[in-house]
Amino acid sequence: MKYLHLLFPLSLFTLLSAGLVLGQSQKYQEYYSRNTFFFEGLGRAVNFSFNYERRYIPAPKIKLGIQTGIAPDIQQVKIPLSLSVLYGLGPHHLEVGGGMVLPFNSDVTAHKYIYNRLRLAEDQIYTHAFAGYRYQPDLGGFFFRIGYTPMWGVAYNPVMEPFYRLGKNLQHWAGVSVGYSLKNANVK
């Protein structure tokens, strides 16, 4: 019962991941850029994170993305996992999505920036949502997004004090991302 709030996002992530891989349309996949690397400030990892996204395009106006990343901190490493849906033609999109963040704690020894024996901090796992604007040209290049990223089940963090406890462990937050979408090798 303790982690029941994680069951839905994890199940959704698993089901959609399998469905996306099997249900891709080759017609659209050959044209669009599918791989993006980006830096996110604030957002789902609270401070910052380095991320990778793989996009699947079942139709010209709808694009689906699976994202993962890493957010190093002094005594913790966070792994954000997300699914998102983009709607729009051209480089301008409405993006909605969600997922979860898995924090791994470290036993810090001689040097405070060396991670030793990372272990999952089960009591600090949290879920997040995202709704915002994304600029991403179809053929690749500069990537930018900005949006609202509420989080649930987050352990208390003094940095987020002004936004904390507006609901039961609900934190209102925002994020900005910049990065680069690799150009598709199939497009001449």
N, C-alpha and C positions, 0 to 999 in steps of 0.2 A: 504494500500500500504506500510505502514511503516514496517510491519513485514512479507512481502511477501516472503522474503528469508527463512523464517522458515517453510513455508507451505510444501515444498517438503520433508525435513527431518522428520517432524512430521507425514505426511501422510505415508511415507515409513515405519517409525517405527510402526505405528498402523497396517498397512496391513500385514507386515511381522510377527509381534507378533501373530496376529490371525492365520495366515497361519502356523506358526511353531508349535503352540500348536495342531492344528487339523491334521497336516500332518506328524507326527512323525512315524518312523518305529520302532516297538517294537523289532525287531531282533537286531538292533544295540544299542538301548537305554539300554538294559539290561547289556551290556558289558562295556560301557564307563562311566568314571566319568563325572558327570553332573553339580556339584556345586563347585564353586571356590570362595574363599575369597582372596583378594589381596590388597596390598598397592601400589599406583602409585605415583612416584616422578616426578614432572614437569607434562608433559602430558596435557590432556584435561582440567584439573581444574587449570592450570597454576602453582600452587605451589605443592600441594599434595592432595591425596584423598584416602579414604578407600572404597573398592568396593566389589560388589557381582556379579557373573555371573552365569547364567543358560544356559547350552549348550543343543542343540538339534542336533541329529545326523541322518540325512536322508540317509547317505551312508558312508562307511568306510573312504573315502578320504575327505569328506566334512562335516564340523561341523559348526553349526550356533550358535551364542551366543547373549543373551540379557543381557546387563550390566547396573547396576545402582550403585550409590555410594553417598558419602557425603564428602564434602571438607570444613571443618570449617575454618574460618578466623576471624580476630578481629571484624569486623563489618558486616560480610557477611557469609552466608552459601550457597554453590553451590551444586546443585544436577545434576551430569552428567548422561545422558541417552544415551545408544549406542546400535547399532547392529553391529555384526561382522561376517565375514565368514572366516573359517580356512580351509586351503587346505593342505593335506599331510597325510602320513601314519606314524605310530609310534609317538614318542614324538616331532618331529620337524615339525613346521607348518609355512606357509606363512599366515599372517593375514591381512585382509583389512576390513574397516568398517567406520562408521561415526555416528553422532548423534548431540545432542544439550546439552547445559549446561544451567540450570535454576538457576540464582543467586537470593537469598533472602536477602534483607537488613534488618538490625536490628536497633532499637532505643536503643542505649547503655545508661544505667543508672549507678547506683552506682558502679558496678564493670565492667570493660571493656570486660570481657569474658562471661558475662551473656547475652544471646540472649533474647530480649524483642520484642514482636510484630513483628515477621518476616513477611515480605511482598515481593512479587515477584517484582523484579526490571526489568520491561518489557523492558526498554531501554538498558539493559545490557545482554540480552539473546544472545547467540552466538552458531554457529554451528561448528562442527569439523569433521575431517576425521582422519583415522589411516591407516598406511601401515607399516608392520614390521615383525619381526621374533618372534615366540612364541615357547618356550619349555614347553610341558605339556604332561606327560605320560598318556596313555589311561586309566589306572587303578587308577589314582590319585597320589597324592604326591606333590613334589615341583613344583612350577609354576614360570616361568620367561618370560618376554617379553620386547622387546625394539623396538622403531619405531619412525617414523616421524608423527607428529600430527599437521597439519596446522589448523588454526582457522579463521573463517570469522565473521565479525560483532562485534568484541571484542572492548569494550570501552578502551580507552588509558590506558596503564599500564606502568609506568616507568621501571619496572623490565625487560620488554620485549623490551625496546627501540632499541637495536641493530637489532631486527628482525621485527620491526614495519613498516608498510606502504610500503611494497614492492609491494603491490597491493592495491586495494580499501579495506581497513580494513582487509587485509590478513596478518596473522602473521605466520611465519614459526617457528615451535617449535618441540620438541622431548620429549619422555617420556620413563621411565623405570618402570616396575612393577615386584614385587615379591610377592608370596603368596603360598597358599596351596589348592589343589583340593581334595575334600573329596572322599574317596573310595566308590564305589557303593556297597550297601548292598546286591545286587543280585548276586554278584560275590563271589564265594567261594575260 
